[in-house]
Every structure is written in structure tokens, then in C-alpha cells.
Amino acid sequence: MSARMVPAIFLIFGLLWAASPRTSSAQESENPFASREILVFTPTWSNPDEVPPFLQEKVAQSMLSPGCREWKFLQVGYIPLYLRTHIQKTENNFTYTLTVTLRSGEEILRMEDACEICNTTEALEKLSALRDRLCARLEEKAAVKPAEPAPPENTGTPEKPATPPAPRIVGKLDAPKPFSMPPFSPAPPPVKLWTWMGTSLAVASLVTGIVLLAMDGDPTCDAPFPKQQCKERYATGAAGVSFLLVGLAGASLGGWKLYDMYFSPSPGVRVVPAAEPGKASLLLEWRF
């Protein structure tokens, strides 16, 4: 064997190895179910204004609780699977829809269920049972192995390996950043009943003061000529002035509170967590 044949033999073996199919580890890395992790979006409601804030918070905690069959339900991370939850509530009836998609938006799994005439505890138990069934379906998909490519047909004549093109560097990609879900929006403050009651009492006091001032000095009897025949007169001036001042003060305070509750933009301060590879931070937001 000459010295010129040795590099040619190594070149042929290298080309055959490059043209050979990859092992199953590369195929497993393309399987989105292999990591057994799923990114949970904030649950959405058909009528969020009619759902109590404590129920929305309990549903969010239930969807982020540790999953079954070693599946992890997370809110931060670079995960190929997304889980979206939509709930419709009509009085005591609940309808659930769980949708699993890829990062590209392709839907790969959808599960629905309903709970009729249920209280809060029964509704959360029904949602947990539906999530357990979703875990079982995800586990079935994770257990399915990708199909192996069919071996090439043997035509009898060996094909000459094609010379691969030289590698060309196009660009360098940065490390992917983790996906952070936005924080849950707080529910609007409930209407203060005492504000309406205080405003109503202030208006009643204002009307009473006006009536008492109008009666001050009028005769107290129903004679044909009351001013000549009735000696006694109503002395309601001081009481009328007192009711009038109290009514004006209460109506002013109640009107300001109602304006601040329904028309004035209320400032808000919240803390938003943010995470990146190798560091974490807290952002303070002031809205006005």
C-alpha cells in the first residue's frame, strides 16, 4: 500500500460517517415532550368582572401546583410547550378548556370539561381532575418514540458519496432568554357601601335643614287667621342651620369620594419580577 492511498482511505471513511444517520439522541432532543415541562399562561375568563378575585387567584394557584407523572407546570423558562386555560362561569356552572400548543402556535392537544351547579370547592376539584387527565395524555405522547427513517433501498450498485460543501459561518446566535409571564392583574377595589349611605344621609340632612328654615316663624295652629289668633310660632331656625351645615359638609365629602372612586385615575404601584440567564431583578412600576 502506497503512502498516497492512506489519506484517500481516511477521506472516504470520514465522508461515510458524515452521510450516516444520526443517533436517537438527536431525535429525542426534537421531542417537545421529552423534558416533561410545560409553560402555563395566565387563566382567562369569559366574564372576568363577574368572577371574585379570590376565585381567580385560587384557579391560578391550582394550575401552577406540582403536576402528576413527573410533569412540571412552570411560569418562567424556555419551554417548547404552552398551556392556555379558559374558563366560562355562568352563575354556578363552569366550563373549562385546556389547550396545549407549541411555540409556533400549532395546537397539539385540547381538553374540555364542565361542572354544573358547583360551589367553589367542587369547581376547583373538577379543574384539578381535568389537569390530571391532561398529564396522562401528555405522558402518552412523551412515551411515543419517533419513527426511525427507513433504510435506503439496495439497488445493487454502490453509490459514490457526494463531497459535502465546505462549512460557511453565517452568524453567531445568542443564548435564548427565558420567557417570563406577566404578573396577574389585581382585581378592581369593591364599592364602599358606607360611601353611598353617608352621601344619602347628607342629602337627607340638607333637605331637612331647608325645610326647617322655611318653617321658622310660622304659626303653630290652623285658625282662620293664624297670624292674629295664634300666639306661638315655630322656632326652627337654629336647627335648620345646623342640619343645613351638616348636610353641606357630608354632601361635599360624599361627592368627592364618589368622584375619586369612579372618575379620578387612581395611582398604582406594583413590583414586577424579571429573570434572565444568570441574574434576577425586581422592577418598581408607578402608574398614574
NULUM-634058 format. One record per residue (C-alpha): residue in one letter; chain; x, y, z. Coordinates in steps of 0.1 Angstrom, whole numbers, plus 5000, padded with zeros to 4 digits. Layout:
# residues N
PT_a_A_X_Y_Z
...
END
This chain:
# residues 288
PT_m_A_5000_5000_5000
PT_s_A_5015_5033_4989
PT_a_A_5016_5064_5011
PT_r_A_4992_5082_4987
PT_m_A_4963_5057_4994
PT_v_A_4963_5062_5032
PT_p_A_4948_5098_5032
PT_a_A_4923_5087_5005
PT_i_A_4911_5059_5027
PT_f_A_4906_5082_5057
PT_l_A_4888_5107_5035
PT_i_A_4863_5080_5023
PT_f_A_4856_5069_5059
PT_g_A_4850_5105_5070
PT_l_A_4825_5111_5042
PT_l_A_4807_5079_5050
PT_w_A_4804_5089_5087
PT_a_A_4791_5124_5078
PT_a_A_4765_5109_5055
PT_s_A_4753_5083_5080
PT_p_A_4720_5090_5100
PT_r_A_4724_5104_5135
PT_t_A_4716_5085_5167
PT_s_A_4683_5086_5186
PT_s_A_4696_5113_5210
PT_a_A_4692_5140_5183
PT_q_A_4657_5128_5177
PT_e_A_4648_5128_5213
PT_s_A_4660_5164_5217
PT_e_A_4635_5174_5190
PT_n_A_4606_5158_5210
PT_p_A_4588_5187_5229
PT_f_A_4575_5162_5255
PT_a_A_4610_5149_5265
PT_s_A_4617_5175_5292
PT_r_A_4582_5169_5308
PT_e_A_4579_5207_5314
PT_i_A_4551_5230_5302
PT_l_A_4547_5268_5304
PT_v_A_4514_5279_5320
PT_f_A_4498_5311_5307
PT_t_A_4475_5332_5330
PT_p_A_4440_5317_5331
PT_t_A_4414_5337_5311
PT_w_A_4377_5341_5319
PT_s_A_4348_5348_5296
PT_n_A_4334_5374_5322
PT_p_A_4363_5384_5345
PT_d_A_4344_5413_5360
PT_e_A_4318_5389_5375
PT_v_A_4343_5365_5390
PT_p_A_4355_5372_5425
PT_p_A_4393_5380_5428
PT_f_A_4398_5352_5454
PT_l_A_4384_5326_5429
PT_q_A_4407_5338_5401
PT_e_A_4437_5336_5425
PT_k_A_4428_5300_5435
PT_v_A_4425_5289_5399
PT_a_A_4459_5304_5391
PT_q_A_4475_5286_5421
PT_s_A_4458_5253_5411
PT_m_A_4472_5255_5375
PT_l_A_4507_5262_5388
PT_s_A_4507_5235_5415
PT_p_A_4531_5205_5411
PT_g_A_4518_5182_5383
PT_c_A_4514_5145_5382
PT_r_A_4535_5119_5365
PT_e_A_4567_5140_5370
PT_w_A_4553_5168_5348
PT_k_A_4562_5204_5359
PT_f_A_4539_5233_5354
PT_l_A_4560_5265_5353
PT_q_A_4556_5302_5346
PT_v_A_4592_5311_5336
PT_g_A_4615_5292_5313
PT_y_A_4624_5285_5276
PT_i_A_4599_5256_5272
PT_p_A_4585_5244_5238
PT_l_A_4551_5235_5252
PT_y_A_4525_5262_5262
PT_l_A_4493_5256_5283
PT_r_A_4464_5280_5280
PT_t_A_4433_5278_5303
PT_h_A_4400_5294_5295
PT_i_A_4370_5292_5319
PT_q_A_4334_5303_5314
PT_k_A_4313_5309_5345
PT_t_A_4275_5314_5344
PT_e_A_4261_5316_5379
PT_n_A_4271_5282_5394
PT_n_A_4280_5265_5361
PT_f_A_4317_5262_5350
PT_t_A_4331_5252_5316
PT_y_A_4368_5245_5312
PT_t_A_4390_5244_5281
PT_l_A_4427_5234_5283
PT_t_A_4448_5239_5251
PT_v_A_4484_5228_5246
PT_t_A_4503_5244_5218
PT_l_A_4539_5247_5206
PT_r_A_4559_5279_5205
PT_s_A_4549_5283_5168
PT_g_A_4512_5283_5178
PT_e_A_4504_5248_5165
PT_e_A_4477_5232_5186
PT_i_A_4486_5196_5196
PT_l_A_4461_5189_5224
PT_r_A_4427_5202_5236
PT_m_A_4406_5190_5265
PT_e_A_4372_5203_5277
PT_d_A_4350_5196_5307
PT_a_A_4321_5212_5327
PT_c_A_4308_5214_5362
PT_e_A_4271_5222_5367
PT_i_A_4257_5237_5398
PT_c_A_4290_5236_5417
PT_n_A_4304_5256_5445
PT_t_A_4340_5270_5446
PT_t_A_4355_5238_5461
PT_e_A_4337_5215_5436
PT_a_A_4348_5237_5407
PT_l_A_4385_5236_5417
PT_e_A_4383_5198_5422
PT_k_A_4368_5194_5387
PT_l_A_4396_5216_5372
PT_s_A_4423_5196_5391
PT_a_A_4408_5163_5378
PT_l_A_4409_5177_5342
PT_r_A_4445_5187_5346
PT_d_A_4454_5152_5359
PT_r_A_4438_5138_5327
PT_l_A_4459_5162_5307
PT_c_A_4490_5149_5324
PT_a_A_4481_5114_5314
PT_r_A_4476_5124_5278
PT_l_A_4510_5143_5278
PT_e_A_4527_5112_5293
PT_e_A_4513_5091_5265
PT_k_A_4527_5115_5239
PT_a_A_4560_5116_5257
PT_a_A_4563_5078_5257
PT_v_A_4558_5075_5219
PT_k_A_4592_5071_5203
PT_p_A_4598_5090_5170
PT_a_A_4597_5068_5139
PT_e_A_4631_5057_5126
PT_p_A_4639_5066_5090
PT_a_A_4635_5038_5065
PT_p_A_4668_5022_5053
PT_p_A_4677_5031_5017
PT_e_A_4669_5006_4991
PT_n_A_4697_4984_4979
PT_t_A_4699_4989_4941
PT_g_A_4729_4966_4938
PT_t_A_4754_4993_4927
PT_p_A_4771_5012_4955
PT_e_A_4767_5049_4953
PT_k_A_4796_5072_4954
PT_p_A_4794_5095_4985
PT_a_A_4789_5131_4974
PT_t_A_4815_5156_4985
PT_p_A_4799_5178_5013
PT_p_A_4803_5215_5008
PT_a_A_4827_5234_5029
PT_p_A_4811_5248_5061
PT_r_A_4802_5285_5060
PT_i_A_4797_5306_5091
PT_v_A_4765_5327_5087
PT_g_A_4762_5343_5122
PT_k_A_4765_5336_5159
PT_l_A_4733_5332_5178
PT_d_A_4730_5344_5214
PT_a_A_4717_5322_5242
PT_p_A_4679_5321_5243
PT_k_A_4664_5342_5271
PT_p_A_4638_5327_5294
PT_f_A_4602_5336_5288
PT_s_A_4587_5354_5318
PT_m_A_4549_5356_5322
PT_p_A_4535_5390_5333
PT_p_A_4521_5392_5368
PT_f_A_4484_5386_5374
PT_s_A_4465_5419_5373
PT_p_A_4448_5428_5406
PT_a_A_4411_5430_5408
PT_p_A_4394_5464_5410
PT_p_A_4385_5476_5446
PT_p_A_4350_5468_5457
PT_v_A_4324_5496_5460
PT_k_A_4323_5510_5496
PT_l_A_4287_5508_5509
PT_w_A_4293_5533_5536
PT_t_A_4301_5560_5510
PT_w_A_4267_5557_5494
PT_m_A_4250_5556_5528
PT_g_A_4268_5587_5540
PT_t_A_4261_5606_5509
PT_s_A_4224_5597_5511
PT_l_A_4222_5608_5548
PT_a_A_4240_5641_5539
PT_v_A_4214_5648_5512
PT_a_A_4186_5640_5536
PT_s_A_4201_5663_5562
PT_l_A_4204_5691_5536
PT_v_A_4167_5688_5527
PT_t_A_4157_5687_5564
PT_g_A_4177_5719_5570
PT_i_A_4160_5737_5541
PT_v_A_4125_5726_5554
PT_l_A_4132_5738_5590
PT_l_A_4145_5772_5578
PT_a_A_4113_5776_5557
PT_m_A_4091_5768_5588
PT_d_A_4109_5792_5611
PT_g_A_4085_5819_5624
PT_d_A_4053_5803_5610
PT_p_A_4022_5800_5634
PT_t_A_4017_5766_5651
PT_c_A_3978_5764_5648
PT_d_A_3953_5761_5619
PT_a_A_3930_5790_5628
PT_p_A_3913_5811_5600
PT_f_A_3936_5840_5608
PT_p_A_3967_5822_5622
PT_k_A_3989_5853_5624
PT_q_A_3963_5872_5646
PT_q_A_3949_5842_5665
PT_c_A_3980_5820_5671
PT_k_A_4004_5834_5696
PT_e_A_4030_5806_5693
PT_r_A_4055_5805_5664
PT_y_A_4079_5778_5652
PT_a_A_4115_5784_5663
PT_t_A_4133_5760_5640
PT_g_A_4159_5784_5626
PT_a_A_4189_5771_5647
PT_a_A_4180_5735_5640
PT_g_A_4176_5743_5603
PT_v_A_4210_5760_5601
PT_s_A_4226_5730_5619
PT_f_A_4211_5704_5596
PT_l_A_4220_5726_5566
PT_l_A_4257_5729_5576
PT_v_A_4259_5691_5583
PT_g_A_4243_5683_5550
PT_l_A_4266_5706_5530
PT_a_A_4297_5691_5547
PT_g_A_4285_5655_5542
PT_a_A_4274_5660_5506
PT_s_A_4308_5676_5497
PT_l_A_4327_5647_5513
PT_g_A_4305_5621_5497
PT_g_A_4306_5637_5463
PT_w_A_4344_5639_5464
PT_k_A_4346_5602_5474
PT_l_A_4323_5591_5445
PT_y_A_4343_5612_5420
PT_d_A_4375_5597_5433
PT_m_A_4360_5562_5430
PT_y_A_4345_5563_5395
PT_f_A_4362_5592_5376
PT_s_A_4395_5601_5391
PT_p_A_4425_5579_5378
PT_s_A_4439_5562_5408
PT_p_A_4477_5558_5410
PT_g_A_4491_5524_5415
PT_v_A_4524_5509_5425
PT_r_A_4534_5473_5418
PT_v_A_4565_5452_5418
PT_v_A_4572_5431_5387
PT_p_A_4598_5403_5388
PT_a_A_4621_5397_5358
PT_a_A_4646_5369_5352
PT_e_A_4674_5365_5327
PT_p_A_4702_5339_5324
PT_g_A_4724_5343_5354
PT_k_A_4705_5371_5371
PT_a_A_4671_5382_5385
PT_s_A_4657_5416_5393
PT_l_A_4626_5434_5406
PT_l_A_4611_5463_5387
PT_l_A_4590_5490_5405
PT_e_A_4562_5505_5384
PT_w_A_4542_5536_5392
PT_r_A_4510_5542_5372
PT_f_A_4491_5575_5373
END
